[in-house]
Amino acid sequence: MNFIKRAFWSMKAKKGKTFLQAVVFSVICIFVLSGLTIQSAAKKSSELARQQLGGSVTLQVDRQKQMAQQQNNGEKRTFESTPISVSDANKLTALQHVKNYNFLTSASANAESFDAIESSGESADTSSGSSRFQGGGRQMMSADISIEGVLSTALLDDFTGKSSKITDGRAITKTDAGTKVAVINETLADQNKLKVGDSITVSSASDESTTVKLKIVGLYKTTSSGDDQAQHFSFLNPDNKIYTPYTAAAALKGSDYKNKISSAVYYMDDAKYIDSFAAAAKKTSIDFKTYTLTTNDQVYQQMVGPIENVASFSKNVVYLVSIAGAVILGLIVMMSIRERKYEMGVLMAIGEKRWKLIGQFLTEILIVAVIAIGIAAVTGSLIANQLGNQLLSQQISSSNDSEQASGGWGEMSRGGGMFGHHSSSADVITSIQVNVSLNDLLLLGGIGFGIAVIATLLPSVSVMRLHPKTILTKQE
């Protein structure tokens, strides 16, 4: 195996070219390893976020089918709410991968024993609980309070997204179902000199004779600015939102809502199980001709969107750098082989096998590859961390610019309703921890040796076709 010895001697004699090859190959390996480790780190971060955040599936009336049915029957299309029985909603709580659930019922009401915070654009007569306003030729009872009936306030997006938080007392919990308690905004409480332990009375906006007395068990504050229409209608003002158990909200809506809710939200332990949950739910006795399941993993998607873009980019980097690296090294090796035609001609003239000459060139580049992979293994983690977080920062900035350019319609497109049941808000992943694993090094080794073989064999084949006499004659 003299060609192996000749490879070492050749590299030692041509230290400058060997150094150049080592530098080029090291740069290629560092970028390839960075791409591989960033992909691995992004995948782990995404999986962790998916498991922590899960996703949600909402059971609610299918309004599209409802309106289509009205049209088919020749009826005027109207907005009607079909409540869901609590017993039906409970059927889905026992399905696999349901981490938690919330029952929701929204109602509009008027303040009776206290004063609602008046909106700046709303006239005094409109803001009073007994007044009406004209709309489309019909009169409609106004409201100055929005009631958010829940099973648990802690599960609401406003509280999980930290735009709202309890400042005094406690939150609404599952144990409050069937009771008449409330959590009110601290601004509303300050205006009316209310505190935890006091009671307030509200009346139904559709039937003033229906009143509910609520005991205040907690105060909350919110950073939400509300809908643009909040300046015209008091009940849209975030400060006028009162949280109660869903049973108390149902009492305001009348007997049709007894033991019924407007919607149910089921939170998955992992977003990847959303589809399997929906499939299992449709096998139950729930009438899915009337109701529908709306899947929502917006919080997860919002959180990991930038990091998935980084992972995709790093994957492309691996492909591009591998291809470009093979081409660049191939050109360097080709130039080196062409300069060594005389050496090859002499060796072949004295009987050296062609495959041994190719073996010599391959040995030289493989030695360089081992050195380059070693350098990449030592420095790759640091460079990958810097590169990965820089790319992530750029993706986050780009994502924020896109959201601002959307003109504020993003919340509506994510399912935000009048009372904000399903709006999605979450902090994106702002950094990733990149560590070089054994699997990453093995992949780098495979790619590196692949590049070395391709970069050597392709230029070698064209030269090996020549006969020794031809090579020596041209050299002379």
NUDOZA-418118 format. One record per residue (C-alpha): x, y, z. Coordinates in steps of 0.1 Angstrom, whole numbers, padded with zeros to 4 digits, always signed. Each point is the difference from the previous one (the first is absolute). Example, Ala and Ser with C-alpha at 12.3 -4.5 7.8 and 13.67 -1.06 7.14 Angstrom:
<sites>
+0123-0045+0078/+0014+0034-0007/
</sites>
This chain:
<sites>
+0000+0000+0000/+0028+0025-0010/-0026+0025-0012/-0010+0008+0036/+0037+0008+0008/+0002+0021-0032/-0032+0019+0011/+0017+0010+0033/+0032+0010-0018/-0019+0020-0026/-0019+0019+0027/+0032+0007+0019/+0017+0012-0031/-0029+0023-0010/-0009+0015+0033/-0015+0032-0015/-0025-0019-0021/-0008-0024+0028/-0006+0030+0023/-0023+0016-0026/-0020-0032-0004/-0003-0003+0038/-0013+0036+0004/-0026-0004-0028/-0011-0034+0013/-0002+0013+0036/-0022+0029-0010/-0023-0024-0019/-0002-0024+0029/-0007+0028+0025/-0029+0013-0020/-0014-0035-0006/+0003-0008+0037/-0016+0033+0009/-0029-0008-0023/-0004-0035+0015/+0002+0011+0036/-0024+0029-0005/-0025-0024-0016/+0003-0023+0030/-0003+0028+0025/-0030+0015-0018/-0017-0034-0001/+0005-0006+0037/-0012+0035+0009/-0031-0004-0022/-0008-0034+0015/+0004+0014+0035/-0022+0030-0008/-0026-0022-0016/-0002-0022+0031/-0001+0030+0024/-0026+0020-0020/-0020-0028-0016/-0029+0013-0020/-0037+0004+0004/-0032-0012-0017/-0032+0019+0004/-0035-0015-0001/-0025+0026-0012/-0030+0005-0023/+0007-0004-0037/-0012+0035-0011/+0008-0007-0037/-0022-0031-0001/-0026+0019+0020/-0002+0029-0025/+0002-0024-0030/-0030-0019+0015/-0019+0033+0004/+0007+0009-0036/-0011-0034-0013/-0033+0003+0020/-0006+0034-0016/+0004+0017+0034/+0018+0033+0006/+0035-0007+0012/+0002+0010+0036/+0026-0003+0027/-0012-0026+0025/+0018-0017+0028/-0006-0036+0007/+0013-0009+0035/+0018-0032+0007/-0012-0022+0029/+0026-0004+0028/-0006-0038-0002/+0011+0000-0037/+0030+0022+0008/+0010-0024+0028/+0002-0029-0024/+0031+0013-0016/+0018+0007+0033/+0007-0037+0004/+0017-0004-0034/+0037-0007-0002/+0025+0028+0001/-0024+0026+0015/+0022+0018+0025/-0027+0025+0011/-0032+0015-0011/-0021+0032+0004/-0037+0006-0004/-0009+0035-0013/-0032+0020-0001/-0001+0037-0009/-0028+0024+0009/-0006+0037-0002/-0014+0018+0031/-0008+0033+0016/+0015+0012+0033/-0027+0004+0026/+0016+0006+0034/+0031+0017-0014/+0010+0022-0030/+0018-0013-0030/+0029+0019-0014/-0014+0022-0027/+0017+0000-0034/+0012+0033-0013/-0020-0001-0033/-0032-0012+0016/-0027+0025+0009/-0014+0000+0035/-0034-0012-0011/+0014-0029-0020/+0022-0012+0029/-0029-0003+0024/-0011-0036+0004/-0036+0007-0009/+0006+0019-0033/-0002-0013-0036/+0016+0010-0032/-0011-0002-0036/+0016-0024-0024/-0013-0011-0034/-0035+0011+0009/-0002-0021+0031/+0004+0009+0036/+0025-0020+0021/+0006+0000+0037/+0035+0014+0008/+0023-0014+0026/+0028+0015+0021/+0016-0032+0015/+0014-0031-0017/-0003-0032+0020/+0026-0027-0007/-0013-0033+0014/+0028-0025+0005/+0009-0032+0017/+0035+0014+0008/+0014+0034-0007/+0036-0013+0003/-0005-0018-0033/-0012+0030-0020/+0024+0015-0026/-0001+0034+0018/+0015-0015+0031/+0023-0026-0015/+0013+0027-0024/+0005+0023+0031/-0020+0029-0014/-0022-0005+0031/+0009-0011+0035/-0016-0002+0034/+0010+0028+0023/-0021-0008+0030/-0021-0029+0012/-0001-0031-0022/-0009-0012-0034/-0031-0019-0012/+0006-0038+0003/-0020-0032-0008/-0012-0002+0035/-0020+0033-0005/-0024-0016-0025/-0035+0004+0012/+0009+0030+0022/-0005+0037-0006/+0035+0016+0004/+0019+0024-0021/+0034+0014-0008/-0002+0036-0011/+0025+0025-0015/+0019+0021+0027/-0008+0032-0019/-0037-0007+0002/+0004-0009+0036/+0018+0032+0008/-0026+0022-0017/-0028-0017+0020/+0020-0004+0033/-0004-0038-0002/+0023-0026+0016/+0003-0037+0003/-0030-0013+0021/-0025+0027-0013/-0030-0010-0021/-0012+0015-0033/-0032-0004-0020/-0002-0002-0038/-0031-0005-0022/-0004-0017-0033/+0003+0023-0030/-0028-0019-0018/-0023-0003+0031/+0004+0026+0027/-0022-0020+0024/+0027-0026+0001/+0027+0010+0026/+0029-0018+0016/+0017+0010+0032/+0038-0007-0001/+0025-0002+0028/+0034+0015-0009/+0027-0026+0007/+0028+0016-0020/+0013+0031-0018/+0020+0000-0032/+0018+0025-0021/+0005-0001-0038/+0024+0016-0025/-0025-0006-0028/-0012+0031-0018/-0030-0017-0013/-0017+0002-0034/-0001+0033-0019/-0038+0000+0006/+0005+0001+0037/+0000+0038-0001/-0036-0001-0012/-0014-0029+0020/+0007-0005+0037/-0004-0038+0000/+0030-0002-0023/+0022+0019+0024/+0024-0025+0016/-0005+0017+0033/-0037-0010-0001/+0007-0037-0004/-0011-0022+0029/+0010-0036+0004/-0025-0024+0016/-0005-0038+0001/-0017-0011-0033/-0031-0009+0020/-0005+0036+0012/+0004+0013-0036/-0026-0026-0011/-0024+0013+0026/+0001+0034-0016/-0008-0015-0034/-0032-0017+0012/-0014-0035+0004/+0011-0011-0035/+0036+0001+0013/-0006-0021+0032/+0027-0027+0001/+0013+0013-0034/+0030+0019-0012/+0010+0020-0031/+0031-0019-0007/+0025-0024+0015/+0038+0001-0004/+0021-0031+0004/+0038+0004+0005/+0022-0027-0013/+0032-0013+0018/+0017+0002-0034/-0010+0018-0031/+0007-0030-0022/-0030-0018+0015/-0025+0026-0011/-0011-0019-0031/-0003-0033+0018/-0021+0017+0027/-0023+0015-0026/-0004-0034-0016/-0009-0017+0033/-0024+0029+0009/-0020-0006-0032/-0006-0036+0010/-0020+0012+0031/-0038+0006+0000/+0005+0038-0003/-0021+0014-0029/+0027+0012-0024/-0026+0011-0025/-0007+0028+0024/+0034+0005+0016/+0036+0000-0012/+0035-0004+0013/+0024+0028-0007/+0036-0009+0005/+0025+0026+0012/+0037-0002+0005/+0006+0037-0007/+0019+0005+0032/+0024-0028-0008/+0004+0012-0036/+0005+0036+0010/+0026-0011+0025/+0020-0023-0022/-0005+0017-0033/+0033+0018-0001/+0020-0029+0013/-0015-0023-0027/+0010+0025-0026/+0036-0001+0014/-0001-0038-0001/-0011+0001-0037/+0027+0025-0008/+0027-0020+0017/-0012-0031-0020/+0005+0019-0032/+0034+0012+0012/+0011-0037+0005/-0011-0008-0036/+0016+0031-0016/+0032-0001+0020/+0004-0038-0008/-0005+0005-0037/+0021+0032-0002/+0027-0017+0022/+0002-0030-0023/+0003+0023-0030/+0027+0023+0016/+0020-0030+0013/-0004-0017-0033/+0015+0030-0018/+0029+0002+0025/+0007-0037-0004/-0003+0002-0038/+0026+0028-0001/+0023-0020+0023/-0003-0032-0022/+0006+0019-0032/+0032+0014+0015/+0011-0035+0009/-0005-0016-0034/+0037-0006-0004/+0002-0018+0034/-0029-0022-0011/+0015-0007-0034/+0033-0011+0016/-0018-0022+0025/-0022-0016-0026/+0030-0005-0023/+0018-0021+0027/-0031-0021+0005/-0020+0017+0027/-0037-0009-0001/-0024+0028-0008/-0022-0008+0030/+0029+0005+0023/+0006+0034-0014/-0037+0009+0006/+0005-0016+0034/+0029+0023+0007/-0021+0031-0009/-0029-0013+0020/+0022-0007+0030/+0013+0036-0001/-0034+0016+0000/-0014-0024+0026/+0028+0010+0024/-0009+0036-0006/-0037-0010+0006/+0008-0015+0034/+0019+0031+0010/-0029+0023-0012/-0026-0021+0018/+0021+0002+0032/+0002+0038-0002/-0037+0002-0007/-0008-0022+0030/+0020+0023+0023/-0013+0033-0013/-0034-0009-0016/-0021+0003+0032/+0011+0036+0007/-0004+0011-0036/-0034-0019-0003/-0013+0018+0031/+0010+0034-0013/-0013-0007-0035/-0033-0017+0012/-0010+0028+0024/+0009+0027-0025/-0022-0017-0026/-0028-0004+0026/+0002+0036+0009/-0004+0010-0037/-0029-0023-0004/-0018+0014+0031/+0006+0035-0013/-0014-0009-0034/-0030-0017+0016/-0007+0031+0021/+0002+0022-0031/-0025-0023-0018/-0025+0002+0028/+0002+0038+0002/-0005+0002-0038/-0031-0021+0003/-0017+0031+0016/-0013-0017+0031/-0021-0026-0017/+0021-0028+0014/-0021-0004+0031/-0032-0004-0019/+0016-0025-0024/+0011-0021+0030/-0035-0004+0012/-0004+0029+0024/-0036+0005+0008/-0019+0029+0015/+0010-0010+0035/+0034-0014-0010/-0005-0037+0007/+0024-0013-0024/+0025+0027-0008/+0035-0014+0000/+0030+0016+0016/+0033-0014+0010/+0036+0010+0003/+0020-0015-0029/+0031-0020+0008/+0028+0027+0000/+0031-0022+0004/+0011-0036-0007/+0027-0019+0018/+0021-0018-0026/+0021-0030+0011/+0020-0023-0023/-0012-0036+0005/+0016-0033-0011/-0027-0004-0026/+0009+0035-0015/+0037-0010-0001/-0008-0033-0017/-0022+0018-0026/+0028+0025-0005/+0025-0028-0005/-0022-0016-0026/-0005+0032-0019/+0037+0010+0003/+0013-0033-0012/-0026+0000-0028/+0012+0035-0011/+0036-0012+0001/-0007-0031-0021/-0020+0019-0026/+0025+0029-0001/+0028-0025-0007/-0015-0026-0023/-0017+0022-0025/+0032+0020-0010/+0022-0031+0003/-0020-0021-0025/+0006+0024-0028/+0038+0000+0005/+0003-0037+0006/-0014-0006-0035/+0033+0013-0015/+0029-0024-0008/+0034+0005+0016/+0016+0007-0033/-0026+0027-0008/+0005+0016+0034/+0038+0001-0002/+0000+0012-0037/-0023+0029+0009/+0021+0008+0030/+0031+0003-0022/
</sites>
